[in-house]
Amino acid sequence: MTTTGTQAYGEAWYWDNRYSNEPGSFDWYQKYPTLAPIINLYVPHSQPILVVGSGNSVFSEGMVDDGYTDVVNIDISSVVIEAMQTKYRDRPHFKYIKMDVRDMSPFESGSFGAIIDKGTLDSILCGNNSRQHATKMLEEVWRVLKDNGVYILVTYGAPLYRLRLLRESCSWTIKLHVIEKLASEDKSNNNPVWELTKPVPLNDDGSSVDEALGQNPDVHYIYICTKEIK
Ligand SMILES: C[S@@+](CC[C@H](N)C(=O)[O-])C[C@H]1O[C@@H](n2cnc3c(N)ncnc32)[C@H](O)[C@@H]1O
């Protein structure tokens, strides 16, 4: 069977190829400055942080410049990890490790206070056997999080397509925020569909989100999933 189009987003060879051909930095969905208010709200500066599927984005650099001192980045692509290690060779506290988010066995359980995912679960959901791979990923994310740690998922996936997966994988306590898709570009937009730092009401099936935002709002979704130990 051939893997075509976005189906290949779950494959290491696709990303190796892409990063070989596009060596410059690129941030999917959103850049650090637009998401900083949410990161600052949920992630204390003292916590060890893991960025999964970090790619060649400058998001982690933004976090470090904002005072986060312990940020570890992993990606399945050896091409991008080597490129980032070279880029930051004079800044040894920028940590880049080649690792598959579905098997983070080099990390002990409970290692991180926060895990940030911008576009990586989405990529895994594009591939073959996506449900199985996504569940494996989420179980590993849960394992390496400390108790009361947060998994911050930035995605194009609306609650209808993400809530069940999140809830069935682990017993997360979930809050939802949204940000305009063009927030990074459109600095003049003083009238967002919803205030970034205010959680959107979230009921069991997510229908409350449509009531609050209308159908098909032009937003990225930010799921704040807490490993709350009751
Ligand atoms: C859509 S890109 C997002 C990159 C970056 N987070 C950003 O916001 O710009 C998805 C990234 O996930 C990585 N990736 C895909 N599958 C992975 C896996 N199983 N484990 C770790 N990284 C993976 C890809 O190599 C790619 O860098």
The ligand as a Gaussian input file, in Angstrom:
#p B3LYP/6-31G(d) Opt

LIG

0 1
 C        2.963000      19.341000      12.236000
 S        4.653000      19.226000      12.729000
 C        4.693000      20.339000      14.115000
 C        6.083000      20.840000      14.430000
 C        6.151000      21.838000      15.605000
 N        5.575000      21.288000      16.822000
 C        5.449000      23.137000      15.295000
 O        4.532000      23.516000      16.029000
 O        5.816000      23.789000      14.326000
 C        4.640000      17.626000      13.515000
 C        5.991000      17.188000      14.080000
 O        5.808000      15.950000      14.775000
 C        6.912000      15.106000      14.501000
 N        6.445000      13.728000      14.719000
 C        5.582000      13.000000      13.964000
 N        5.402000      11.790000      14.503000
 C        6.151000      11.748000      15.633000
 C        6.380000      10.764000      16.627000
 N        5.792000       9.556000      16.567000
 N        7.219000      11.061000      17.654000
 C        7.830000      12.276000      17.716000
 N        7.657000      13.243000      16.796000
 C        6.822000      12.992000      15.771000
 C        7.300000      15.434000      13.077000
 O        8.628000      15.060000      12.775000
 C        7.087000      16.947000      13.046000
 O        8.244000      17.631000      13.415000

